[in-house]
Amino acid sequence: MNTLLGAALAIALGGAQATPDGGAPRMAKLHGKVRYHHAARMVTDLADHEVQLLDPKSHAPVATTKTDAQGNYQFEVKPGQYVLKTSFAKLPRVAGEVEVQKLVELKGDQDAAETLSASDGTRCLSGRAHIQTPGGEVEARELALGTQVWTRDPTGARVPGRVVGLQRSAVEPEYQPLQLTLSDGRAVVLSTRHPLADGRPAGAVRAHEALDGAEVRSMDLVEYDLPVTYDLLVDGGDGTYWADGIALGSTMLPKGDAEP
């Protein structure tokens, strides 16, 4: 069988394509750490913690592994697009559901790295916040991996980006987020610890200061009636996104190696 015919047959059968010299199929490697950021700003690398790779369409598990004693995981799979997922719900002192998903593109002979990092829900955004996308506004709780959202380029111009990370974090019933209201009527409900587009936590702003082209009118603690808060990670541009018209950063860092 010639090389081209063999490659075509491998693809037709759903297998990984062999190398041109007829060797073993090229596989993709993915590795990283799993860590949790506690409210006390302590970071824990999690041992014996389950991590999954899912099919991005069916969300069926493709591969499952557990971290080693230092919190490291690794996969070796066929090249392609996957959803990298883990849950932190079973950790001590975690209020309930805490889940992180990332969309990853793996190439043959590539050794990619992704840290799965989560924090308690007091860092995140209201699920009812409206995220601005090229197709209109979408509530944070309705976003899916791969959704296009507006971000910005180095000049500050709006450009389309893609959601490559999602976090859902449970909160205690008594949790009270901040409603940040600007002088032009824009208002968003988020954690006092959620980063603004300039990197400062929302709770650090003061009344009457300039913010996102307007002036801060008020900052009030409000009731929250959803069991979880949300955040997203955007690729393309600088990672900024707009929630209820206000530019925000993300608690989900691309590599997760620093305290968010």
C-alpha positions, 0 to 999 in steps of 0.5 A, spaced: 500 500 500 503 506 498 503 512 503 498 516 500 493 510 500 495 508 507 494 515 510 487 516 506 485 509 509 487 511 516 483 518 516 477 514 513 477 509 519 478 515 524 485 513 526 491 518 527 495 519 520 502 515 520 508 519 519 511 519 511 516 514 513 510 509 515 512 510 522 507 510 528 502 516 528 504 523 531 501 524 537 499 530 541 502 531 548 498 536 554 501 537 561 500 542 566 498 543 573 491 543 577 491 548 583 486 552 587 486 559 590 483 559 597 480 565 599 485 566 604 490 567 598 493 560 599 494 556 593 494 549 593 497 544 588 492 538 588 494 531 588 490 525 586 485 530 582 481 527 576 482 531 569 478 529 563 479 531 556 472 531 552 470 531 545 468 538 544 461 536 540 458 531 544 462 532 551 463 525 551 470 523 555 476 521 551 481 520 556 481 521 564 487 521 568 489 523 575 494 528 578 501 526 581 503 528 588 505 535 585 499 536 582 501 535 575 497 531 569 499 529 562 495 526 556 498 523 550 492 523 545 491 524 537 491 531 535 485 535 535 480 539 539 478 538 546 475 540 552 480 540 558 475 539 564 476 538 572 471 539 578 473 542 584 467 541 588 469 535 592 475 539 596 474 541 603 471 548 604 469 548 597 461 551 598 459 547 592 460 546 584 466 549 582 468 547 575 473 549 570 473 548 562 478 550 557 478 549 549 485 546 547 487 545 540 493 540 540 497 538 534 502 532 532 508 532 536 506 538 540 507 538 548 502 543 550 501 546 557 495 548 560 494 550 568 487 548 570 486 554 576 480 555 580 478 560 586 472 560 590 466 564 587 467 570 591 472 572 585 467 572 579 461 575 575 454 575 576 451 569 571 446 575 569 451 579 566 450 580 559 457 579 555 457 583 549 458 579 542 458 580 535 451 577 535 448 581 540 448 580 548 449 573 551 448 572 559 454 569 562 451 563 564 449 561 557 456 562 554 459 556 551 466 554 549 468 557 542 463 563 542 465 569 539 465 575 544 468 582 543 475 583 546 480 589 544 487 589 540 493 593 543 490 600 540 483 599 544 479 597 538 474 592 538 475 585 535 472 579 535 475 573 540 473 566 542 471 564 549 477 558 550 475 558 558 469 558 562 469 557 570 463 556 574 464 557 582 459 556 587 457 561 593 455 561 600 447 563 600 450 570 604 454 572 598 453 579 597 457 582 590 458 589 588 453 593 583 458 598 580 454 603 577 457 609 572 454 616 571 452 614 564 447 608 567 452 602 565 452 597 571 454 591 572 454 586 578 460 582 580 465 580 586 469 586 589 475 581 587 473 581 580 479 584 575 477 590 571 480 591 564 486 595 568 487 589 572 485 592 579 479 589 583 472 592 582 472 593 590 478 598 589 475 603 585 472 609 589 466 614 587 467 619 582 473 617 579 474 616 572 472 609 569 471 606 562 470 613 559 465 615 565 465 616 572 463 612 578 457 613 581 456 608 586 458 601 589 453 598 593 453 591 596 447 587 593 443 580 594 445 575 589 440 569 588 444 564 583 448 558 586 454 560 582 458 565 579 461 565 572 467 568 569 470 567 562 477 567 558 478 570 551 483 569 546 485 574 541 486 581 542 488 582 550 483 578 553 478 584 555 471 583 555 465 587 556 459 585 561 453 590 561 457 595 557 463 595 562 470 593 560 473 587 565 479 582 565 478 575 567 480 571 573 482 565 569 489 567 567 492 563 560 497 559 564 494 560 571 501 560 574 500 567 578 494 569 583 488 572 580 
